[in-house]
Amino acid sequence: MFKIEAHTIRYYEQEGLLPFVERDQGGRRVFNEGDLSWLDLITCLRIMNISIADLRKIVELTQEGDWTIQARKEIILGTQS
């Protein structure tokens, strides 16, 4: 769907960028619509040259809730300077 290599998805998962993705009984990732949207966002942010470290911070802030939206926005805009 996004033309992302399997090794890239494994790398993102290893780096903590896909903490939401569940697995089936066989250990295979099961992506729901929200997971696919998140993967699309990661892809877009990587195109914008957002670092893995900044992406990891965005993931952490996202897990904390909507009150962190401004902090996430600042990370994204800060990388454009």
mmCIF file of the N, C-alpha and C atoms, coordinates in Angstrom:
data_MODEL
# 
_entry.id   MODEL 
# 
loop_
_atom_site.group_PDB 
_atom_site.id 
_atom_site.type_symbol 
_atom_site.label_atom_id 
_atom_site.label_alt_id 
_atom_site.label_comp_id 
_atom_site.label_asym_id 
_atom_site.label_entity_id 
_atom_site.label_seq_id 
_atom_site.pdbx_PDB_ins_code 
_atom_site.Cartn_x 
_atom_site.Cartn_y 
_atom_site.Cartn_z 
_atom_site.occupancy 
_atom_site.B_iso_or_equiv 
_atom_site.pdbx_formal_charge 
_atom_site.auth_seq_id 
_atom_site.auth_comp_id 
_atom_site.auth_asym_id 
_atom_site.auth_atom_id 
_atom_site.pdbx_PDB_model_num 
ATOM 1   N N  . MET A 1 1  ? 0.819  -1.197  0.000  1.00 0.00 ? 1  MET A N  1 
ATOM 2   C CA . MET A 1 1  ? 0.000  0.000   0.000  1.00 0.00 ? 1  MET A CA 1 
ATOM 3   C C  . MET A 1 1  ? 0.867  1.266   0.000  1.00 0.00 ? 1  MET A C  1 
ATOM 4   N N  . PHE A 1 2  ? 1.904  1.290   0.849  1.00 0.00 ? 2  PHE A N  1 
ATOM 5   C CA . PHE A 1 2  ? 2.777  2.463   0.929  1.00 0.00 ? 2  PHE A CA 1 
ATOM 6   C C  . PHE A 1 2  ? 4.122  2.216   0.256  1.00 0.00 ? 2  PHE A C  1 
ATOM 7   N N  . LYS A 1 3  ? 4.293  1.020   -0.278 1.00 0.00 ? 3  LYS A N  1 
ATOM 8   C CA . LYS A 1 3  ? 5.544  0.634   -0.925 1.00 0.00 ? 3  LYS A CA 1 
ATOM 9   C C  . LYS A 1 3  ? 6.731  0.791   0.028  1.00 0.00 ? 3  LYS A C  1 
ATOM 10  N N  . ILE A 1 4  ? 6.522  0.315   1.247  1.00 0.00 ? 4  ILE A N  1 
ATOM 11  C CA . ILE A 1 4  ? 7.577  0.338   2.264  1.00 0.00 ? 4  ILE A CA 1 
ATOM 12  C C  . ILE A 1 4  ? 8.108  -1.082  2.400  1.00 0.00 ? 4  ILE A C  1 
ATOM 13  N N  . GLU A 1 5  ? 9.400  -1.214  2.332  1.00 0.00 ? 5  GLU A N  1 
ATOM 14  C CA . GLU A 1 5  ? 10.031 -2.530  2.465  1.00 0.00 ? 5  GLU A CA 1 
ATOM 15  C C  . GLU A 1 5  ? 9.801  -3.107  3.859  1.00 0.00 ? 5  GLU A C  1 
ATOM 16  N N  . ALA A 1 6  ? 9.730  -4.417  3.939  1.00 0.00 ? 6  ALA A N  1 
ATOM 17  C CA . ALA A 1 6  ? 9.525  -5.097  5.226  1.00 0.00 ? 6  ALA A CA 1 
ATOM 18  C C  . ALA A 1 6  ? 10.639 -4.746  6.210  1.00 0.00 ? 6  ALA A C  1 
ATOM 19  N N  . HIS A 1 7  ? 11.876 -4.664  5.710  1.00 0.00 ? 7  HIS A N  1 
ATOM 20  C CA . HIS A 1 7  ? 12.978 -4.346  6.632  1.00 0.00 ? 7  HIS A CA 1 
ATOM 21  C C  . HIS A 1 7  ? 12.842 -2.945  7.209  1.00 0.00 ? 7  HIS A C  1 
ATOM 22  N N  . THR A 1 8  ? 12.224 -2.028  6.453  1.00 0.00 ? 8  THR A N  1 
ATOM 23  C CA . THR A 1 8  ? 11.996 -0.669  6.957  1.00 0.00 ? 8  THR A CA 1 
ATOM 24  C C  . THR A 1 8  ? 10.962 -0.698  8.084  1.00 0.00 ? 8  THR A C  1 
ATOM 25  N N  . ILE A 1 9  ? 9.918  -1.473  7.908  1.00 0.00 ? 9  ILE A N  1 
ATOM 26  C CA . ILE A 1 9  ? 8.899  -1.598  8.957  1.00 0.00 ? 9  ILE A CA 1 
ATOM 27  C C  . ILE A 1 9  ? 9.518  -2.228  10.201 1.00 0.00 ? 9  ILE A C  1 
ATOM 28  N N  . ARG A 1 10 ? 10.344 -3.256  10.014 1.00 0.00 ? 10 ARG A N  1 
ATOM 29  C CA . ARG A 1 10 ? 11.022 -3.879  11.170 1.00 0.00 ? 10 ARG A CA 1 
ATOM 30  C C  . ARG A 1 10 ? 11.917 -2.858  11.873 1.00 0.00 ? 10 ARG A C  1 
ATOM 31  N N  . TYR A 1 11 ? 12.629 -2.043  11.098 1.00 0.00 ? 11 TYR A N  1 
ATOM 32  C CA . TYR A 1 11 ? 13.497 -1.018  11.668 1.00 0.00 ? 11 TYR A CA 1 
ATOM 33  C C  . TYR A 1 11 ? 12.684 0.001   12.455 1.00 0.00 ? 11 TYR A C  1 
ATOM 34  N N  . TYR A 1 12 ? 11.590 0.482   11.884 1.00 0.00 ? 12 TYR A N  1 
ATOM 35  C CA . TYR A 1 12 ? 10.735 1.436   12.584 1.00 0.00 ? 12 TYR A CA 1 
ATOM 36  C C  . TYR A 1 12 ? 10.222 0.836   13.885 1.00 0.00 ? 12 TYR A C  1 
ATOM 37  N N  . GLU A 1 13 ? 9.844  -0.417  13.834 1.00 0.00 ? 13 GLU A N  1 
ATOM 38  C CA . GLU A 1 13 ? 9.355  -1.080  15.042 1.00 0.00 ? 13 GLU A CA 1 
ATOM 39  C C  . GLU A 1 13 ? 10.472 -1.196  16.083 1.00 0.00 ? 13 GLU A C  1 
ATOM 40  N N  . GLN A 1 14 ? 11.654 -1.586  15.644 1.00 0.00 ? 14 GLN A N  1 
ATOM 41  C CA . GLN A 1 14 ? 12.811 -1.704  16.541 1.00 0.00 ? 14 GLN A CA 1 
ATOM 42  C C  . GLN A 1 14 ? 13.154 -0.364  17.182 1.00 0.00 ? 14 GLN A C  1 
ATOM 43  N N  . GLU A 1 15 ? 12.978 0.721   16.437 1.00 0.00 ? 15 GLU A N  1 
ATOM 44  C CA . GLU A 1 15 ? 13.284 2.062   16.928 1.00 0.00 ? 15 GLU A CA 1 
ATOM 45  C C  . GLU A 1 15 ? 12.164 2.653   17.787 1.00 0.00 ? 15 GLU A C  1 
ATOM 46  N N  . GLY A 1 16 ? 11.087 1.896   17.971 1.00 0.00 ? 16 GLY A N  1 
ATOM 47  C CA . GLY A 1 16 ? 10.000 2.357   18.830 1.00 0.00 ? 16 GLY A CA 1 
ATOM 48  C C  . GLY A 1 16 ? 9.001  3.260   18.137 1.00 0.00 ? 16 GLY A C  1 
ATOM 49  N N  . LEU A 1 17 ? 8.969  3.241   16.806 1.00 0.00 ? 17 LEU A N  1 
ATOM 50  C CA . LEU A 1 17 ? 8.079  4.127   16.070 1.00 0.00 ? 17 LEU A CA 1 
ATOM 51  C C  . LEU A 1 17 ? 6.710  3.502   15.800 1.00 0.00 ? 17 LEU A C  1 
ATOM 52  N N  . LEU A 1 18 ? 6.569  2.211   16.064 1.00 0.00 ? 18 LEU A N  1 
ATOM 53  C CA . LEU A 1 18 ? 5.298  1.525   15.815 1.00 0.00 ? 18 LEU A CA 1 
ATOM 54  C C  . LEU A 1 18 ? 4.843  0.741   17.048 1.00 0.00 ? 18 LEU A C  1 
ATOM 55  N N  . PRO A 1 19 ? 4.716  1.423   18.177 1.00 0.00 ? 19 PRO A N  1 
ATOM 56  C CA . PRO A 1 19 ? 4.370  0.685   19.405 1.00 0.00 ? 19 PRO A CA 1 
ATOM 57  C C  . PRO A 1 19 ? 2.922  0.223   19.452 1.00 0.00 ? 19 PRO A C  1 
ATOM 58  N N  . PHE A 1 20 ? 2.095  0.721   18.545 1.00 0.00 ? 20 PHE A N  1 
ATOM 59  C CA . PHE A 1 20 ? 0.666  0.438   18.599 1.00 0.00 ? 20 PHE A CA 1 
ATOM 60  C C  . PHE A 1 20 ? 0.290  -0.831  17.850 1.00 0.00 ? 20 PHE A C  1 
ATOM 61  N N  . VAL A 1 21 ? 1.136  -1.285  16.944 1.00 0.00 ? 21 VAL A N  1 
ATOM 62  C CA . VAL A 1 21 ? 0.799  -2.401  16.057 1.00 0.00 ? 21 VAL A CA 1 
ATOM 63  C C  . VAL A 1 21 ? 0.736  -3.707  16.851 1.00 0.00 ? 21 VAL A C  1 
ATOM 64  N N  . GLU A 1 22 ? -0.389 -4.378  16.702 1.00 0.00 ? 22 GLU A N  1 
ATOM 65  C CA . GLU A 1 22 ? -0.573 -5.659  17.380 1.00 0.00 ? 22 GLU A CA 1 
ATOM 66  C C  . GLU A 1 22 ? -0.091 -6.791  16.491 1.00 0.00 ? 22 GLU A C  1 
ATOM 67  N N  . ARG A 1 23 ? 0.023  -7.967  17.074 1.00 0.00 ? 23 ARG A N  1 
ATOM 68  C CA . ARG A 1 23 ? 0.443  -9.158  16.340 1.00 0.00 ? 23 ARG A CA 1 
ATOM 69  C C  . ARG A 1 23 ? -0.597 -10.252 16.520 1.00 0.00 ? 23 ARG A C  1 
ATOM 70  N N  . ASP A 1 24 ? -0.684 -11.114 15.502 1.00 0.00 ? 24 ASP A N  1 
ATOM 71  C CA . ASP A 1 24 ? -1.604 -12.238 15.610 1.00 0.00 ? 24 ASP A CA 1 
ATOM 72  C C  . ASP A 1 24 ? -0.921 -13.381 16.353 1.00 0.00 ? 24 ASP A C  1 
ATOM 73  N N  . GLN A 1 25 ? -1.596 -14.504 16.471 1.00 0.00 ? 25 GLN A N  1 
ATOM 74  C CA . GLN A 1 25 ? -1.045 -15.642 17.209 1.00 0.00 ? 25 GLN A CA 1 
ATOM 75  C C  . GLN A 1 25 ? 0.238  -16.177 16.581 1.00 0.00 ? 25 GLN A C  1 
ATOM 76  N N  . GLY A 1 26 ? 0.389  -15.973 15.281 1.00 0.00 ? 26 GLY A N  1 
ATOM 77  C CA . GLY A 1 26 ? 1.595  -16.415 14.582 1.00 0.00 ? 26 GLY A CA 1 
ATOM 78  C C  . GLY A 1 26 ? 2.730  -15.417 14.647 1.00 0.00 ? 26 GLY A C  1 
ATOM 79  N N  . GLY A 1 27 ? 2.510  -14.276 15.321 1.00 0.00 ? 27 GLY A N  1 
ATOM 80  C CA . GLY A 1 27 ? 3.549  -13.264 15.460 1.00 0.00 ? 27 GLY A CA 1 
ATOM 81  C C  . GLY A 1 27 ? 3.601  -12.266 14.327 1.00 0.00 ? 27 GLY A C  1 
ATOM 82  N N  . ARG A 1 28 ? 2.669  -12.368 13.379 1.00 0.00 ? 28 ARG A N  1 
ATOM 83  C CA . ARG A 1 28 ? 2.640  -11.428 12.264 1.00 0.00 ? 28 ARG A CA 1 
ATOM 84  C C  . ARG A 1 28 ? 1.950  -10.128 12.676 1.00 0.00 ? 28 ARG A C  1 
ATOM 85  N N  . ARG A 1 29 ? 2.472  -9.014  12.174 1.00 0.00 ? 29 ARG A N  1 
ATOM 86  C CA . ARG A 1 29 ? 1.866  -7.722  12.473 1.00 0.00 ? 29 ARG A CA 1 
ATOM 87  C C  . ARG A 1 29 ? 0.472  -7.651  11.853 1.00 0.00 ? 29 ARG A C  1 
ATOM 88  N N  . VAL A 1 30 ? -0.454 -7.070  12.614 1.00 0.00 ? 30 VAL A N  1 
ATOM 89  C CA . VAL A 1 30 ? -1.813 -6.861  12.129 1.00 0.00 ? 30 VAL A CA 1 
ATOM 90  C C  . VAL A 1 30 ? -2.064 -5.364  12.179 1.00 0.00 ? 30 VAL A C  1 
ATOM 91  N N  . PHE A 1 31 ? -2.085 -4.744  10.996 1.00 0.00 ? 31 PHE A N  1 
ATOM 92  C CA . PHE A 1 31 ? -2.250 -3.298  10.906 1.00 0.00 ? 31 PHE A CA 1 
ATOM 93  C C  . PHE A 1 31 ? -3.726 -2.943  10.779 1.00 0.00 ? 31 PHE A C  1 
ATOM 94  N N  . ASN A 1 32 ? -4.181 -2.055  11.662 1.00 0.00 ? 32 ASN A N  1 
ATOM 95  C CA . ASN A 1 32 ? -5.541 -1.526  11.507 1.00 0.00 ? 32 ASN A CA 1 
ATOM 96  C C  . ASN A 1 32 ? -5.431 -0.174  10.798 1.00 0.00 ? 32 ASN A C  1 
ATOM 97  N N  . GLU A 1 33 ? -6.557 0.466   10.561 1.00 0.00 ? 33 GLU A N  1 
ATOM 98  C CA . GLU A 1 33 ? -6.556 1.744   9.832  1.00 0.00 ? 33 GLU A CA 1 
ATOM 99  C C  . GLU A 1 33 ? -5.704 2.802   10.532 1.00 0.00 ? 33 GLU A C  1 
ATOM 100 N N  . GLY A 1 34 ? -5.774 2.853   11.859 1.00 0.00 ? 34 GLY A N  1 
ATOM 101 C CA . GLY A 1 34 ? -4.974 3.817   12.608 1.00 0.00 ? 34 GLY A CA 1 
ATOM 102 C C  . GLY A 1 34 ? -3.484 3.569   12.449 1.00 0.00 ? 34 GLY A C  1 
ATOM 103 N N  . ASP A 1 35 ? -3.101 2.287   12.445 1.00 0.00 ? 35 ASP A N  1 
ATOM 104 C CA . ASP A 1 35 ? -1.687 1.933   12.252 1.00 0.00 ? 35 ASP A CA 1 
ATOM 105 C C  . ASP A 1 35 ? -1.211 2.363   10.880 1.00 0.00 ? 35 ASP A C  1 
ATOM 106 N N  . LEU A 1 36 ? -2.059 2.153   9.874  1.00 0.00 ? 36 LEU A N  1 
ATOM 107 C CA . LEU A 1 36 ? -1.689 2.541   8.513  1.00 0.00 ? 36 LEU A CA 1 
ATOM 108 C C  . LEU A 1 36 ? -1.559 4.055   8.391  1.00 0.00 ? 36 LEU A C  1 
ATOM 109 N N  . SER A 1 37 ? -2.433 4.780   9.059  1.00 0.00 ? 37 SER A N  1 
ATOM 110 C CA . SER A 1 37 ? -2.335 6.243   9.058  1.00 0.00 ? 37 SER A CA 1 
ATOM 111 C C  . SER A 1 37 ? -1.043 6.692   9.727  1.00 0.00 ? 37 SER A C  1 
ATOM 112 N N  . TRP A 1 38 ? -0.697 6.033   10.818 1.00 0.00 ? 38 TRP A N  1 
ATOM 113 C CA . TRP A 1 38 ? 0.541  6.367   11.540 1.00 0.00 ? 38 TRP A CA 1 
ATOM 114 C C  . TRP A 1 38 ? 1.749  6.073   10.658 1.00 0.00 ? 38 TRP A C  1 
ATOM 115 N N  . LEU A 1 39 ? 1.743  4.941   9.967  1.00 0.00 ? 39 LEU A N  1 
ATOM 116 C CA . LEU A 1 39 ? 2.838  4.586   9.082  1.00 0.00 ? 39 LEU A CA 1 
ATOM 117 C C  . LEU A 1 39 ? 2.952  5.595   7.938  1.00 0.00 ? 39 LEU A C  1 
ATOM 118 N N  . ASP A 1 40 ? 1.833  6.053   7.435  1.00 0.00 ? 40 ASP A N  1 
ATOM 119 C CA . ASP A 1 40 ? 1.822  7.081   6.402  1.00 0.00 ? 40 ASP A CA 1 
ATOM 120 C C  . ASP A 1 40 ? 2.430  8.383   6.926  1.00 0.00 ? 40 ASP A C  1 
ATOM 121 N N  . LEU A 1 41 ? 2.076  8.755   8.156  1.00 0.00 ? 41 LEU A N  1 
ATOM 122 C CA . LEU A 1 41 ? 2.644  9.959   8.770  1.00 0.00 ? 41 LEU A CA 1 
ATOM 123 C C  . LEU A 1 41 ? 4.156  9.832   8.923  1.00 0.00 ? 41 LEU A C  1 
ATOM 124 N N  . ILE A 1 42 ? 4.619  8.685   9.413  1.00 0.00 ? 42 ILE A N  1 
ATOM 125 C CA . ILE A 1 42 ? 6.059  8.466   9.568  1.00 0.00 ? 42 ILE A CA 1 
ATOM 126 C C  . ILE A 1 42 ? 6.753  8.619   8.222  1.00 0.00 ? 42 ILE A C  1 
ATOM 127 N N  . THR A 1 43 ? 6.175  8.040   7.190  1.00 0.00 ? 43 THR A N  1 
ATOM 128 C CA . THR A 1 43 ? 6.758  8.131   5.851  1.00 0.00 ? 43 THR A CA 1 
ATOM 129 C C  . THR A 1 43 ? 6.858  9.585   5.402  1.00 0.00 ? 43 THR A C  1 
ATOM 130 N N  . CYS A 1 44 ? 5.805  10.338  5.602  1.00 0.00 ? 44 CYS A N  1 
ATOM 131 C CA . CYS A 1 44 ? 5.814  11.759  5.225  1.00 0.00 ? 44 CYS A CA 1 
ATOM 132 C C  . CYS A 1 44 ? 6.859  12.543  6.018  1.00 0.00 ? 44 CYS A C  1 
ATOM 133 N N  . LEU A 1 45 ? 6.933  12.288  7.308  1.00 0.00 ? 45 LEU A N  1 
ATOM 134 C CA . LEU A 1 45 ? 7.896  13.013  8.146  1.00 0.00 ? 45 LEU A CA 1 
ATOM 135 C C  . LEU A 1 45 ? 9.328  12.644  7.789  1.00 0.00 ? 45 LEU A C  1 
ATOM 136 N N  . ARG A 1 46 ? 9.563  11.393  7.407  1.00 0.00 ? 46 ARG A N  1 
ATOM 137 C CA . ARG A 1 46 ? 10.911 10.996  6.984  1.00 0.00 ? 46 ARG A CA 1 
ATOM 138 C C  . ARG A 1 46 ? 11.284 11.717  5.678  1.00 0.00 ? 46 ARG A C  1 
ATOM 139 N N  . ILE A 1 47 ? 10.314 11.888  4.784  1.00 0.00 ? 47 ILE A N  1 
ATOM 140 C CA . ILE A 1 47 ? 10.563 12.629  3.542  1.00 0.00 ? 47 ILE A CA 1 
ATOM 141 C C  . ILE A 1 47 ? 10.964 14.071  3.869  1.00 0.00 ? 47 ILE A C  1 
ATOM 142 N N  . MET A 1 48 ? 10.410 14.598  4.972  1.00 0.00 ? 48 MET A N  1 
ATOM 143 C CA . MET A 1 48 ? 10.741 15.952  5.417  1.00 0.00 ? 48 MET A CA 1 
ATOM 144 C C  . MET A 1 48 ? 12.050 15.985  6.208  1.00 0.00 ? 48 MET A C  1 
ATOM 145 N N  . ASN A 1 49 ? 12.751 14.853  6.250  1.00 0.00 ? 49 ASN A N  1 
ATOM 146 C CA . ASN A 1 49 ? 14.044 14.718  6.944  1.00 0.00 ? 49 ASN A CA 1 
ATOM 147 C C  . ASN A 1 49 ? 13.938 14.841  8.458  1.00 0.00 ? 49 ASN A C  1 
ATOM 148 N N  . ILE A 1 50 ? 12.795 14.478  9.017  1.00 0.00 ? 50 ILE A N  1 
ATOM 149 C CA . ILE A 1 50 ? 12.670 14.426  10.475 1.00 0.00 ? 50 ILE A CA 1 
ATOM 150 C C  . ILE A 1 50 ? 13.470 13.212  10.950 1.00 0.00 ? 50 ILE A C  1 
ATOM 151 N N  . SER A 1 51 ? 14.294 13.407  11.937 1.00 0.00 ? 51 SER A N  1 
ATOM 152 C CA . SER A 1 51 ? 15.160 12.326  12.412 1.00 0.00 ? 51 SER A CA 1 
ATOM 153 C C  . SER A 1 51 ? 14.370 11.242  13.135 1.00 0.00 ? 51 SER A C  1 
ATOM 154 N N  . ILE A 1 52 ? 14.971 10.086  13.221 1.00 0.00 ? 52 ILE A N  1 
ATOM 155 C CA . ILE A 1 52 ? 14.369 8.979   13.967 1.00 0.00 ? 52 ILE A CA 1 
ATOM 156 C C  . ILE A 1 52 ? 14.191 9.388   15.425 1.00 0.00 ? 52 ILE A C  1 
ATOM 157 N N  . ALA A 1 53 ? 15.168 10.089  15.978 1.00 0.00 ? 53 ALA A N  1 
ATOM 158 C CA . ALA A 1 53 ? 15.067 10.538  17.377 1.00 0.00 ? 53 ALA A CA 1 
ATOM 159 C C  . ALA A 1 53 ? 13.873 11.460  17.574 1.00 0.00 ? 53 ALA A C  1 
ATOM 160 N N  . ASP A 1 54 ? 13.667 12.388  16.646 1.00 0.00 ? 54 ASP A N  1 
ATOM 161 C CA . ASP A 1 54 ? 12.509 13.282  16.742 1.00 0.00 ? 54 ASP A CA 1 
ATOM 162 C C  . ASP A 1 54 ? 11.212 12.512  16.549 1.00 0.00 ? 54 ASP A C  1 
ATOM 163 N N  . LEU A 1 55 ? 11.208 11.545  15.633 1.00 0.00 ? 55 LEU A N  1 
ATOM 164 C CA . LEU A 1 55 ? 10.017 10.714  15.456 1.00 0.00 ? 55 LEU A CA 1 
ATOM 165 C C  . LEU A 1 55 ? 9.699  9.929   16.724 1.00 0.00 ? 55 LEU A C  1 
ATOM 166 N N  . ARG A 1 56 ? 10.746 9.408   17.358 1.00 0.00 ? 56 ARG A N  1 
ATOM 167 C CA . ARG A 1 56 ? 10.547 8.666   18.612 1.00 0.00 ? 56 ARG A CA 1 
ATOM 168 C C  . ARG A 1 56 ? 9.923  9.575   19.667 1.00 0.00 ? 56 ARG A C  1 
ATOM 169 N N  . LYS A 1 57 ? 10.386 10.818  19.738 1.00 0.00 ? 57 LYS A N  1 
ATOM 170 C CA . LYS A 1 57 ? 9.828  11.780  20.694 1.00 0.00 ? 57 LYS A CA 1 
ATOM 171 C C  . LYS A 1 57 ? 8.363  12.064  20.366 1.00 0.00 ? 57 LYS A C  1 
ATOM 172 N N  . ILE A 1 58 ? 8.047  12.192  19.082 1.00 0.00 ? 58 ILE A N  1 
ATOM 173 C CA . ILE A 1 58 ? 6.662  12.422  18.672 1.00 0.00 ? 58 ILE A CA 1 
ATOM 174 C C  . ILE A 1 58 ? 5.788  11.240  19.087 1.00 0.00 ? 58 ILE A C  1 
ATOM 175 N N  . VAL A 1 59 ? 6.288  10.026  18.918 1.00 0.00 ? 59 VAL A N  1 
ATOM 176 C CA . VAL A 1 59 ? 5.535  8.826   19.337 1.00 0.00 ? 59 VAL A CA 1 
ATOM 177 C C  . VAL A 1 59 ? 5.282  8.875   20.841 1.00 0.00 ? 59 VAL A C  1 
ATOM 178 N N  . GLU A 1 60 ? 6.323  9.163   21.599 1.00 0.00 ? 60 GLU A N  1 
ATOM 179 C CA . GLU A 1 60 ? 6.181  9.232   23.059 1.00 0.00 ? 60 GLU A CA 1 
ATOM 180 C C  . GLU A 1 60 ? 5.149  10.284  23.453 1.00 0.00 ? 60 GLU A C  1 
ATOM 181 N N  . LEU A 1 61 ? 5.222  11.446  22.835 1.00 0.00 ? 61 LEU A N  1 
ATOM 182 C CA . LEU A 1 61 ? 4.268  12.511  23.153 1.00 0.00 ? 61 LEU A CA 1 
ATOM 183 C C  . LEU A 1 61 ? 2.851  12.113  22.745 1.00 0.00 ? 61 LEU A C  1 
ATOM 184 N N  . THR A 1 62 ? 2.710  11.448  21.613 1.00 0.00 ? 62 THR A N  1 
ATOM 185 C CA . THR A 1 62 ? 1.393  10.997  21.164 1.00 0.00 ? 62 THR A CA 1 
ATOM 186 C C  . THR A 1 62 ? 0.770  10.054  22.179 1.00 0.00 ? 62 THR A C  1 
ATOM 187 N N  . GLN A 1 63 ? 1.577  9.179   22.739 1.00 0.00 ? 63 GLN A N  1 
ATOM 188 C CA . GLN A 1 63 ? 1.074  8.228   23.731 1.00 0.00 ? 63 GLN A CA 1 
ATOM 189 C C  . GLN A 1 63 ? 0.642  8.935   25.017 1.00 0.00 ? 63 GLN A C  1 
ATOM 190 N N  . GLU A 1 64 ? 1.169  10.124  25.262 1.00 0.00 ? 64 GLU A N  1 
ATOM 191 C CA . GLU A 1 64 ? 0.799  10.877  26.460 1.00 0.00 ? 64 GLU A CA 1 
ATOM 192 C C  . GLU A 1 64 ? -0.548 11.580  26.313 1.00 0.00 ? 64 GLU A C  1 
ATOM 193 N N  . GLY A 1 65 ? -0.989 11.792  25.077 1.00 0.00 ? 65 GLY A N  1 
ATOM 194 C CA . GLY A 1 65 ? -2.304 12.376  24.878 1.00 0.00 ? 65 GLY A CA 1 
ATOM 195 C C  . GLY A 1 65 ? -2.304 13.650  24.055 1.00 0.00 ? 65 GLY A C  1 
ATOM 196 N N  . ASP A 1 66 ? -3.517 14.122  23.817 1.00 0.00 ? 66 ASP A N  1 
ATOM 197 C CA . ASP A 1 66 ? -3.703 15.294  22.956 1.00 0.00 ? 66 ASP A CA 1 
ATOM 198 C C  . ASP A 1 66 ? -3.110 16.575  23.531 1.00 0.00 ? 66 ASP A C  1 
ATOM 199 N N  . TRP A 1 67 ? -2.888 16.616  24.826 1.00 0.00 ? 67 TRP A N  1 
ATOM 200 C CA . TRP A 1 67 ? -2.341 17.839  25.409 1.00 0.00 ? 67 TRP A CA 1 
ATOM 201 C C  . TRP A 1 67 ? -0.910 18.096  24.927 1.00 0.00 ? 67 TRP A C  1 
ATOM 202 N N  . THR A 1 68 ? -0.308 17.119  24.231 1.00 0.00 ? 68 THR A N  1 
ATOM 203 C CA . THR A 1 68 ? 1.063  17.281  23.731 1.00 0.00 ? 68 THR A CA 1 
ATOM 204 C C  . THR A 1 68 ? 1.113  17.718  22.266 1.00 0.00 ? 68 THR A C  1 
ATOM 205 N N  . ILE A 1 69 ? -0.027 18.048  21.695 1.00 0.00 ? 69 ILE A N  1 
ATOM 206 C CA . ILE A 1 69 ? -0.068 18.413  20.275 1.00 0.00 ? 69 ILE A CA 1 
ATOM 207 C C  . ILE A 1 69 ? 0.864  19.584  19.974 1.00 0.00 ? 69 ILE A C  1 
ATOM 208 N N  . GLN A 1 70 ? 0.872  20.598  20.810 1.00 0.00 ? 70 GLN A N  1 
ATOM 209 C CA . GLN A 1 70 ? 1.736  21.761  20.579 1.00 0.00 ? 70 GLN A CA 1 
ATOM 210 C C  . GLN A 1 70 ? 3.211  21.359  20.592 1.00 0.00 ? 70 GLN A C  1 
ATOM 211 N N  . ALA A 1 71 ? 3.607  20.506  21.510 1.00 0.00 ? 71 ALA A N  1 
ATOM 212 C CA . ALA A 1 71 ? 5.001  20.055  21.575 1.00 0.00 ? 71 ALA A CA 1 
ATOM 213 C C  . ALA A 1 71 ? 5.375  19.278  20.317 1.00 0.00 ? 71 ALA A C  1 
ATOM 214 N N  . ARG A 1 72 ? 4.457  18.453  19.829 1.00 0.00 ? 72 ARG A N  1 
ATOM 215 C CA . ARG A 1 72 ? 4.708  17.699  18.597 1.00 0.00 ? 72 ARG A CA 1 
ATOM 216 C C  . ARG A 1 72 ? 4.845  18.649  17.406 1.00 0.00 ? 72 ARG A C  1 
ATOM 217 N N  . LYS A 1 73 ? 3.988  19.638  17.363 1.00 0.00 ? 73 LYS A N  1 
ATOM 218 C CA . LYS A 1 73 ? 4.037  20.636  16.286 1.00 0.00 ? 73 LYS A CA 1 
ATOM 219 C C  . LYS A 1 73 ? 5.373  21.365  16.310 1.00 0.00 ? 73 LYS A C  1 
ATOM 220 N N  . GLU A 1 74 ? 5.843  21.713  17.491 1.00 0.00 ? 74 GLU A N  1 
ATOM 221 C CA . GLU A 1 74 ? 7.126  22.420  17.620 1.00 0.00 ? 74 GLU A CA 1 
ATOM 222 C C  . GLU A 1 74 ? 8.279  21.563  17.130 1.00 0.00 ? 74 GLU A C  1 
ATOM 223 N N  . ILE A 1 75 ? 8.225  20.258  17.397 1.00 0.00 ? 75 ILE A N  1 
ATOM 224 C CA . ILE A 1 75 ? 9.286  19.360  16.902 1.00 0.00 ? 75 ILE A CA 1 
ATOM 225 C C  . ILE A 1 75 ? 9.296  19.376  15.383 1.00 0.00 ? 75 ILE A C  1 
ATOM 226 N N  . ILE A 1 76 ? 8.116  19.241  14.796 1.00 0.00 ? 76 ILE A N  1 
ATOM 227 C CA . ILE A 1 76 ? 8.027  19.190  13.333 1.00 0.00 ? 76 ILE A CA 1 
ATOM 228 C C  . ILE A 1 76 ? 8.463  20.516  12.716 1.00 0.00 ? 76 ILE A C  1 
ATOM 229 N N  . LEU A 1 77 ? 7.960  21.622  13.235 1.00 0.00 ? 77 LEU A N  1 
ATOM 230 C CA . LEU A 1 77 ? 8.318  22.926  12.680 1.00 0.00 ? 77 LEU A CA 1 
ATOM 231 C C  . LEU A 1 77 ? 9.772  23.283  12.962 1.00 0.00 ? 77 LEU A C  1 
ATOM 232 N N  . GLY A 1 78 ? 10.294 22.820  14.079 1.00 0.00 ? 78 GLY A N  1 
ATOM 233 C CA . GLY A 1 78 ? 11.671 23.106  14.445 1.00 0.00 ? 78 GLY A CA 1 
ATOM 234 C C  . GLY A 1 78 ? 12.676 22.478  13.509 1.00 0.00 ? 78 GLY A C  1 
ATOM 235 N N  . THR A 1 79 ? 12.280 21.394  12.877 1.00 0.00 ? 79 THR A N  1 
ATOM 236 C CA . THR A 1 79 ? 13.198 20.731  11.959 1.00 0.00 ? 79 THR A CA 1 
ATOM 237 C C  . THR A 1 79 ? 13.239 21.409  10.609 1.00 0.00 ? 79 THR A C  1 
ATOM 238 N N  . GLN A 1 80 ? 12.335 22.330  10.374 1.00 0.00 ? 80 GLN A N  1 
ATOM 239 C CA . GLN A 1 80 ? 12.277 23.010  9.083  1.00 0.00 ? 80 GLN A CA 1 
ATOM 240 C C  . GLN A 1 80 ? 13.124 24.268  9.057  1.00 0.00 ? 80 GLN A C  1 
ATOM 241 N N  . SER A 1 81 ? 13.701 24.669  10.184 1.00 0.00 ? 81 SER A N  1 
ATOM 242 C CA . SER A 1 81 ? 14.481 25.906  10.245 1.00 0.00 ? 81 SER A CA 1 
ATOM 243 C C  . SER A 1 81 ? 15.845 25.741  9.624  1.00 0.00 ? 81 SER A C  1 
# 
